[in-house]
C-alpha cells in the first residue's frame, strides 16, 4: 500500500477567512476527532455514485446558485489581473530601453520577462495540485495574495545605491513571485469557473467559460496599454520612471477586487461530491488520460511558444518599424494591435458550440499558417506600410485567440474528471508556459541570426504542428456534462480495483470495489 501524502489542509487553512485564523489551534488539536475514519464513511459503488452525481449536479439551492454565479464573475475579475500582468512588460520594455540603454540589454530584458513565466510554471503545477488535494477556495485566495505581494514588490523595486542592474534583479524576483500567483490563477479560476458554469448553464458552458477566462486575459493587453497611455499623458515623457511605477502599482488593485468574494465562495457540487484528497491514483490517471495530456500539453506549448513572445516583444517590434521610435506612437499602434486581436475571442466563443471545440482549435492554428506565411514572406515590403503590418499582425493574433487561445483552457477544463481537473489543467498550462519561456528565450536569437521574418515563418510551422496534435489527441467535449465524465472516471477506478475516500464535508464517502459492493448491496 502506498504511503498517504502529507495533508496540507491545516497548513493552508489560514487563507480561507479571517475568522478561521482565531480557531486554527483548536482545529489542529481536534483534527483526529473531526476526521471520520475510513470504516465510518458511507460506502458507495461506482454505480451509486453515478446516480447520485447525475441527480445532484444541477440541483442547487439558493446559496449554492448565488455562489456559483459569483465564482464565475470572480474568475473573470481575477484573470483580468493575469492579463494585465502578462502584458505589463510590453510597454515597460520600451521604457526601460530608453531609460537604461546600456544596462537593459536583450539578455536582461529576456530575464525580466521570463521570470514571470518561470513563476507561472511553478504556480500552475503546485496550485493545480492544491486545487484538487486541499480545495478550490484555498487555491484561489493564495493566488490572489501572491499577485498582490509580487505587484507591491515590483512597484517598489530599487537597486542598491541606485544600481540599474540591482533594479532589474529586484524586478526579476518580484515578477517571479507575481508569476506564481498569475500561474496559479489558471487552474484555480478556470476549474472553478468551468464547474460553476456546468452547474448553472451547462449548454452554454463553453461560451460562458471563454468570456470569463480568455476574453478577460486577452483584454488585459489593451487594458495595460490604455493605462500606460493615460499615465504617460499625465506624467509626460520626461518622467518615464513615474510612468512604469504607476503602471506596476495599478496591478496591485486589480486582484483585490475579488478577494472578499473568494473568501465567501463555496466549492462546486461536482468537487464536493468527487474530490479525491488522499491516495490519488496518479498511475491510473495517466493510463486513462495520456492521449488527452499529449493533446492539451502539446497544443498549449505550441500556442504559447508563438503568442507569448509576440505579445511581450510586440512593442519592441512595432517600435523598430516606426522610424523615430516614439514611445507614444508605439503605444498607440500597440493598442490598435490589441484591439484587432480581441474580436477573435468573441468569434471563438460563438463557434465553440457550432463547430465544436476541436474543429475551432484547428481553424485557429490554420490561421497561424496563413498569416504567418503572409507576414513572413512579405516582411520587407509589408513593414514599409505600418497600418497594413499592424492589421495583419493583429489578425494573426486574433485567429490565435479564436482557436487555441479560447479552446485550450476550455478543453483542458472539460477533458479531465473533477478529482484531477486542477492537476491536469495546471500541468497543461505549465507546459504551455514552458513553451512561452522557450519562445521568449529564442525570440531574440531567431531575429538576430535568421532575421525578423523568421519569427512569423516559425509561427506558421507551429500552426501546422498544432493542427495535427489537436486532430489526433484533443477530445471534443462539446455538449457533454462534466458529471458524465466524473461518473465514467469513478467506474474506471472501481474497475481497476481502487478504493478510497471520495468527496468532502457531508458529501464524503468511501468508493468500494463495485464487484464486491454489488454482491453485498444490502449493506450499502
N, C-alpha and C positions, 0 to 999 in steps of 0.2 A: 504493500500500500504506500502510495506517495505521501510525503510529508506535507501537512497543511501549510499554506503560505501564511506569512505574518499578516495579521488583521490590522489594517490601517484606520479602521473606522473611528477608534477612540483617539488616535493621534491627530486626526484632521477635523474632528468634530467642532473645534473652536471656530471654524469658518462658518458654521451654519447659522448662528443667530447670536445676538448679544446675550440673551437670556441663558443660552447654553453655557456660556463662559462661567456662570455662577454655580453650575451644577456638574462641572467636569469631574471633580474629585469624587463626588457621590456616585456618578455614573461608572467611573472606573472601579471603585470599590465594590459596586453591586453588580458588576458585569456578569459574574457567574450565576447570580440569581435571576437576571433578566433573560439571559440567553437560554432558550429551551434546548434540551438535549435532543440528539437525533432520534432517540427512542420515543420521545414525547410528541414529535411532529406528526401531523396528519399525513398519512402515506397516500400517494396518488399514482395512478398509472398514466402512461402517455396518452391513452385514450380519454381518460377522465380529464386530464389537463387540457387536451384539445377542446373538449366540450365546454369546459368552464371558461377557457380563454376566448373562444368564439362568442360565447354568450355575454361576457362581461366587457369585451374590448371597447365597445362603443356605448356602453350603458353608464353614463356619467351623472353624478348628482350635481347640484348647482355649484358647489365649491370646486369640485374636480373640473367641471366645464370652464369655470372662470379662470382657474389656474392654468388650464391648457391654452386658452387664448392669450393670457399674459405671458406664458412661456414662449409662444410663437412670436409675440411682439418684442419680448426681451431679447430673443435671439437676433432679431433684426437690428435693434439698437446696439447690442453687444458687438455684432460683426461689422457694423459700420465703423466702429473704432479700429477694428482689424484692418479694414480697407484703408482708413486714414493712415495708420501706422505703416502699412505696406507701401504706400505711395508718398510718405513724408520725405523720403530721401531723393525723390525725383528732382525737385527744385532745390533741395538742400545741397545736392551735389554741385549744382550750378553755382550756388552762393559760395560754397567752400573753395571751389576752383578760383573764384575771383578774390576771396579774402586771403587765401593761402596758396598762391600759385606754385610756390616752390615746395611746400610741405604736403599738399594734398595731391599726391601722385596717384597714378592709376592703381597701384598696389594698395595704398591707404584707402582709396575710395571703395575698392572691392572688399577690403577687410571690414570697413564700417557697414557696408551694405549686407555682407554675408553674415555678420554677427546676428542680425535679426533672423536669418534663415536657420543658422545653427541652433539658436534658442528655440525656434519654432519646431524643428525636428524633435528636439528633446521634449518639448511641451506636448506635441501631438502623441508621442509614444506613451509618456508617463501619465498624462491626463486622460488619454484614451483608456488606459488600464484602471485609473481611479474611477472613471465614469462607470465602469462595469463592476469593479470589485468593492468600491466604497459607496458610490451614489452619484447621481446626476447633480444634485444641489451642491455638494462639496466641491465637485469639479468646476462648476460654473462660478461659484464665489471665489475660489482660489485663483482662477484665471483673471478675474476682474481685478483682484488685489495686485497681482503680479504686473499687469499692464499699467496700473496707476503708479506703482513703485518705480518701474522702469522709466516711465514718462517723466516722473519728477526728477530722477537722476539725470536723464538726458537733458532736461531743461536747465538744470543747474551745473552742467558739465564744465569743468575748467582744468587746465593743465597746471602743474606745479610751476610757480614763478612765471606764469603766462606762456608756458611751453605749448606750441601748436601740436607737437607730437603727443604730449600728455593729454591735451584736449581730445584728440582723436582716439587715444586708447581708452579714455574715460567714456567717450561716446560708444565705443565698441562694446564695453561691458554693459553700459546702460541699455543699449539696443538689444544685447543678448538677453537680458532679464525681461525686457519688453517682449522679445520674441518667444520666450517660454509661455508667457500669458497669451500672446497672439496665437501661437500654435495650439495651445490648449483649448482656445475658443472653438476651433474647428470641430473636434469630436464632441466637446461638451454642448455647444449650442446646436450643432447640426443634428445630433442624435435626439436631443430633447425636442427640437422643432419638428423633426420627422415623425416622432411618436405622437406628439401633441396634434399635428396635422392629421395623422391617421385616425385619431380618436374623434376629431371634430369635423373633418372634411375629407373623408377617405377617397372619394372620387377625384377631388381636386388637390390631393396631397402634393403632387408634383409641382404644379404652378405656385401653390402657397409656399412650399419649401424653397423654390427658386427665388421668390420675391423677398424672402427674409434671410436668404443666405447670399447667393451670388450677386443679386441685384445690388444689395447694400455694400457688399465687398467691392463691386465694380464702381459704385457711386462714390466710394472713398477716394478714387483718383481725382475726379472733377472737384470733389469737396476740398481735398488737400490743396489743389492748385487755386481754387477760388479763395480759400483762406489766405494763401500766400499772396495773391494779388491784392486783397483788401489790406493786409498788414503792410505790404510793400508800399501801397499808395499812401497809407497813413504815416509810416515811418520814413519813407524816402530811401532812395538808393544809396545814400551816404551813411545809413545806419543798418547795414545788412546783418550785423550780429544780432541787433534787436529783432530783426525780422525772423531769423531762424529760431531764436529762443522762444518768441511768442508762438510761432507755429508748433514747436515742440510742446509748449505749455498747454495749448488747446487740446492736445492729445490726452491730457490728464482728465479733462472734464467729461469727455465722451463716454468712457466706461462707467463713470459714476452714476449716469442716468438710469442704469438698470440694477444697481447694487441692491437697493431696498426690495425690489420685486423678486430678485433671486433669493433673498433671504426668506421670503414668504412662499415660494413656489412649492408645489407638490410634484413628486416623481410621477411619471405616466403610469397608467394602469398596466400597460404592457411590461414595464420594468418592475413594478411592484409584484406582478404575478410571475415574471420569468427570470428575475435576476439570479445569477449563479455567482456567489461571492467566495465560495470555498471549493477547493478541489476542481478547478476549472479544467476540463479535459482538452487541453490545447492540441494534443495529438489528433484526437477525433475531429476537432475543429478544422485543422489543416487538411485532414483527409477528405472532409466534406467540401471545403471551400477553396481548395488550392487553385482551381481554374479561375474562380472569381477574383482571388487575390492577385493572380498574374494580370488579370484584366484591369482591375481598378488601380493597382500599384503601377503597372507598366504605362497605362494611358496617362495617369496623373504625372508620372515622371516626364514623359514627352511634352505634355501641355505646359508644365511649369518650366521646363528647360527652354521653351520658346518664349512664353508670355512674360515670365518674371524679369529676365534681363532686358527685354524690350520695353518693359514698363519702367524699371529703375533707371535705365540709361536713355529713355526716350527724350528726356530734357536735354541731355548731352548731344544726342543725335540731331535734334532739331536745332540746337544752338550752333552746331557745326555747319548746318545747312544755311542758317541765317548768317549772312556775311559779316555783319557788325557784332554778332553775338550778344545783342541787347537782352538783358535779363527779363524785362517786362514783356518784350515781344516774344521771347522764348516761352514765357508762362502763358501768354495768350494763345499761341499756337498749340501749346500743351493742353490747354483747356478745351480747345476745339477737338483735339485728338481724343481726349477722354469722352467728350460729348458724342462723337461719332461712334465710339466703341460701345456706348451704353445701350442703344436700342437693340443690339444683338441679344442682350439678356432677355428682353421682353419677347422677342421673336422665339427664342428657345423655350420660354415658359409657355407660349402659345402652342408650339409644335410638339412638346414632350408627350402630350396625351394623344395627339392626332397621328404623328408618325411613329411614336414610341421612343423610349429612351435611347436605345441602341442606334436606331437609324438617325436620330437627331445628332448624336455624338459623331457618327461617321460623316454626316453632312458638314459639320463644323471643321473636322480635321481635313476634309477635302478643300475647304476654303483656304486653309494654310497652304495647300499645294498650289492653288490658283493664284492667290495674291502674293505669296512668297516668291513665285517664279516671275510674276509681272514686275514686282519692285526690284528683285534681284537682278534680272536680266537687263532691265532698262534703267538701272540705278543712276548712271551718269547723266542720262537725259532727264529723268523724272525729278531729280533733286534740283534741277535748274528752275523748276516751276514749283515753288514751295507749297501753294494751296493743293496742287494735284498730288504731291508727295504725301502731305498730311492726310488727305482724303483716302488714298489707297492704304496708307499705314493704319489709319483708323478702321477701315473696312476689314483689314486682316485681323485686327484685334477684336472687331465686332463679331466676325464669324467664329473666332475662338471662344468668345463669351457665349454665343448661341449654342455651340456644340459642347466641347469638353468642359468649358467653364461652368455651364449650367448643369450638365449631366453627370459629371464626375462626383460631385457631392451628393447628388440625388441617388445615383446608382450605388454609391458606397454606403448610403444610409438605408437602402432598401434590400441589398443583396444578402445581408447577413442577419441572423436571428438576434433578438433583443439582448440575450445574455452576453454576447460577444460583439455587439454592434459598435460600441465605443472603441474597443480594442482594434477591430479590423478597419474601422473608419480612420482611426488615428494612425495606424500603420500605413494605410494607403496614402493619406495626406502627407505623412512623414517622408515616404519615398518620393512623393511629388515635390516636397520642399528640398529634398536632396537633389532632384533634377534642377530645381531653381538655383541652388548653390553651385552646382556644376556649370550650369549655363551662365551664371553671373561671373564665375571664375574664368570661363572660357571665352566670354564675350570680347574682352579687350584683346587677348592674343589672336582671336579669329580676325578681328578688324585690322590689327597691325600686320599680320602675316599673310592673310588671304585677301583682305580688302573688305570694305563695309558691305558690299553687295552680298557677300557670302553669309552674313548673319541672316539674311532673308532666304537665300537658297537652302540653307540648312533647315530653316523653318519649314520649307516645302517638303524636304526629305522626311522630317519628323511627322508631317501631316500624313504621308503615305504609311509610315510605320504605325501611326495612331489608328488609321482605318483598319489595318489588318488585326491589331491586338483587340480592338473593340469588337470586330465581327466574330472572332473566334473565342473570346474569353469573357466578354461582358454580358451578363444575362439581362433580359428585358423584363422588368418587373412592373410594367405599365398595368394599372388596374388591380394589382394583386394586394390583398390585405396583408399588412405586416403580421397580423395574428396567425395567418395561414403558415407563413414560414416558421414562426415560433413553434407551432404545433408539429410541423414536419421535423424540426430540429430536435424537439424533445423525444419524438418517436425514434429518430435516428440514434440518439444517445441510449435510449432504453434497449433498442435492438442490438446495440454493441456492448450491452452489459453495464453501462454506467449507472450508478445510483448516487444520489447526493441531495443536498438542500437546494431548493428552488424557491425564489420569491423572497420578499422581505416583509417585516412587520406582521400584520394579521393575515397576510396572504402567503406566509411561508409554509412550505410543505416539504415532504421527502419523496422525490421521484424514485419509485421502486421499479425493479426489472418487470416489464409488463407481462412476460410469460409467467413468472412466479405469481405476480399480483393478481392476474386474471383467474388463476386457479383458486386463490383464496379471496375472491371478490367480496364474499360476505363480510370479511373483516375490514374492508377498505371503505 
